[in-house]
Amino acid sequence: MPDHSAPPRSRAHALAIVCVLSLASVMIAFLGVTPARVGATEALGTPRMPGDAAFIASHRGGGATAPENTLPAIEAALAQGFDYVEVDVALTADRHPVLLHDATVDRTTDGSGRISDLTLAEVRSLDAGSWFDEKFAGTLVPTLSEFADVLAGTTQRAIVELKGEWDAAAVAALVTEFETRALTRRIALASFDARTLALAADASGVIPRLLILRHLPDDVVSAAAEAGARGIIASRAAVVRRPEIIDEMHDAGRRVIVYTLNDDAHWNEATSLGVDGIVTDDPGTLSTWQQVSAGGG
């Protein structure tokens, strides 16, 4: 039987101590399982100054040496040690994420049709390598899981562009793929669609996001802030027309990445402005160029 002999004041004091200890335990548990968000510096490095080497993102998984967005291309890019591998992820008709850039499979496989109209089984039956070179015949369109497994075996980072239409369930499933492999601090999710980025924010408070812009709005910093983005990915031409946005973004704690630059004239132009990252189809040559021309790489 419970002992009711203790004075009311003592019982109240003991109850207060129990409540405080319980609250402290909850706070410790919460802090212990809730990792901090990835900031711009952790995700994309310190802000570059004019003339500094920008980080290199190998476009479409490394499409210069192997079929774009395939495992051979990604593995080759990662083996060469480039800062980031950039890949495109789209959803099949049965809502499975696969690596593909175009809305259709026509250009990069031996099949035809919209990716959103094809099931995973149909997409996986296609040859995604012969169009590039016969030695890649039989190469498959990778699943997101396969890509995540490859990335998890390295220490490098990835920019993952979400193509097409995504819903909350699909974004949450994608985030889970990265969470289960402890990759949330080594990827950034990118999209042209602010709604998709909002879904990504709901699914993960850790993974950083990047807003892709075809045209720069009047207030770039506000656009990035409203999307909750750590930075923007914009065309070279757009940034060259308004180079002041680089300082504006840096002052706001955000970064500027430009796409897709494939020659030394454009690399020199971009690094002279102080952009933070360059997406390129030719990361090997860019890396060599940076060693002698842009702050030592």
N, C-alpha and C positions, 0 to 999 in steps of 0.2 A: 504494500500500500504506500502511496506517496506520503511524505512527511510534511505536514502543514504547520510544524512547530516553529519554523524560522519566522522572525519578525517580517512584516510586510515590506519595510524599507530595505532589508537585506535581500529579500526575494526580488524586489524591483531592481536593485543594483546588479544582482547576478543576471537578471534578464537583459539588462542593458548591455552588459559585457558580452553575453551570448550574441546579441543582435549585431554589435560592432564587429565581433569576430566573424560572424556569418557574412556580413557585408564585405569585409576585407577579403575573405576567401573568394567571394564571387568576383570581386574586382581583380584579384590576382589571376583567377582562372580566365577571366575575359581578356586581360592583357596578355596572358600567356598564349592564347590561341588566336589572337587577332593581329596579324602582322601589319606593320606600317605600310602605307602606300608607297609605291616606287616613285621617287621624285625625278625631275628632269635630269639632274646630274647623274643619278644612279643609272637611269635608263639610257641617256644619250650623251653623257659626258659633260664637261664644263663648257661654258660658252666659248666659241672660237673668236679669235681676233682676226682682222684682215691679214691674209697671208698664211694663217695656220692651216695645217692639214685637216680636212674634214674626215669624219668617219666614212667608211666604205660600206655600202649595202649592195650585195650581189643581186641584181634584178632577176625576178622570176626564178629564183633558186640557183642561178648560174647558167643561164641559157646560152652562153658563148661556147661552152665546151661539151654540152650534152643537151638533150631535149629539155626545154624549159619546164619548170615545176615538176620535175621527176626526181626520183631518188638518186640516180647517177649524177645529175646536175647539182643537187643539194650536197651530196657527199663530197663531190669534187671541190665545191666552194668552201665547205667547212674544213676540208683537209688543207686548203691553202691558207687558212687562218684569217680570212677577211672578218671585219668587225661584226657584220650582220649579214644574214641571208634573208632576202625578202621573198615571200611567197604569196600566192593568191589562193584563197579558199572559197569554194562555192558549194551550194547544196544540191544534191540530186533530188529527183522527184519524191523519193522516200525519205528525204531530209537527212541524208548522210553527208558529212563534209568531206570533200575531196579537193585536191590541188589542181586548179585549172583557172586560167586567166580569162578566156573568152566566155561569152554567153552561150556559145555553141562549141561542140567538140570537133567541128569540121576542120579547122586549121591544124590542130596538133594531134589528131588521131586519124585512124582509118575509118572512123564512123561519121555520122552526121546527126544533126538535131540539137536542140537546146538542152543544156545540162539539166535544167529544171524539169524537163519532160522525160528524162531517162532515169531508170532505177540504178542503184549502186551496182547490181549484178550486170546490168547492161553496160555501164561505164567501165567496169572492170574486165569486160570481155574485149575491150578495144586495144589496139596496138598504138601506143603513144610515143614510139621511138623511131619507126622506120622513116617517117617524114623528114627527120633530121639527118639520119645516117643509118644505113642497113645494119651496122654493127650494134645498133640499139633496138633492133627488131624484137618485138615481144615485151618491151618495157611497158609497164602498166601506169595508168593514172593513179597516183598514190592516195591513200586515205589520210585523213588528218592524224589518225593514230600512228601510222607508219612514219609520218614526218616527225611527230613528237618523240617517237622512240629514237630516231636518228639524232635529233637535237639533244635529247637527254644524255646521249653518250658523249657529248662534247662539253666545253665550257663557254661556248659562244652564244650569240643572241640572234633573235629573229624579229623581223617586222612581218606581221601577218595581216594581209589586207583581206577584209571580208567583202566578197563580191556578191552582187544580186541582193535579193530580199531575205532578211533574217527575222525570225521571231524570237521571243524571250526564251522559249524552250531550247531552240537550236543554239543560241548564244550561250545559255547556261551549260549545255552539254559540251560545247567547245571549251569553255573555261574549265570544266571538270577534267577534260583530257590533259590540260596543262597543269592543273593543280595536283593530279595524282602522280605526276612525274616531277614535281617540285620545280616547275619551269616558270612560275608566275613572275619571277623577278628577272627573267631572261627573255621575255617577249614583250612586244608592244602591239596592240591591236589597232589597225588603221582602217579608215573608211571615208568615202565621200559623203556618207549619209549620217547626219547628226543623230537621227533616231537610232540607228544601229549602235553608235557609240554610247548613247544613253542606256541601251539594253546591256551593253558590255559593262557599264558602270554599275548597274543594278546587280549583275552577275558576279562581279569581283570588285572589291574596294582596293585591291592591290595592283592589278595589271594596269600599266599606263596605256593611254590612248593617243592616237595621232589623227588629226583631221586633214584629209586630202582635199586640196582646193585646185580646181581648174582655173578659177578666176579669183583674185583677191578682193574681198569685200572692203568697204571703206575703212572699217575698224577691224583689222586682223586680230589684234589682241583680244578684243571682246568676243569675236567669233570663236577663237580657240578656248577662251574661258567658258563661254556658254556651253561648248561641247565637252568641257572637262578635259581638254586635251593638253598633254605636256608639250606639244609642238605641232607644227604643220608640215605637210609635204606638198610642195608647190612646184609648178613648172619653172624652169630657168628663166624663161622670158618674162613671166609675171614678177619674179623677184628682181630681175635686172631693171624693170621699169620702175620699181618702187623699192630701192635698196634700203631705204630708211626703216622698213619694217623689221629688218634684222636686229637693229639696236632696240627697237620698240619691243620686240619679242624677248630679247635678252633681258631687258630691264624688267619685264614681267615674269622672269624666271622660266621662260619657254624657249624652245629651239626651232630652228628652221632647216628643213631638209629639201633638197631640190632633185627633180627627176627629169628625164633619164639622160645623163650626160655621158657621151662616149668618145670625146676627143679632147686633146690637150688645150685647145683654145677655150672650150667651155669650162674645163676644169680650172684653168687659170682665172677665168672671169669669175667663177663662183667662189673660189677660195680667196680671191682678192677682196671680195665683199664680206668675207667672214661667215659664210654659211657653215652650219654644224655638220651636215651630212650630205653625201652625194650617192644617189642611186644610179647604178651603171650596169650596162651589159658587159663591160670589159674591166672587171675589177683587178685583174692581174696587171694590165698596163697602167691603170690608175695608181695602183700601189707603187709600182716602179717610178712613175712620174712624181708621186709625192715625195719619194725618198730624196729626190734631187731638186725639187721645185717648190714644195709647199711645207715648209717647217719640219722636214725630216720624217713625215709620216708618223 
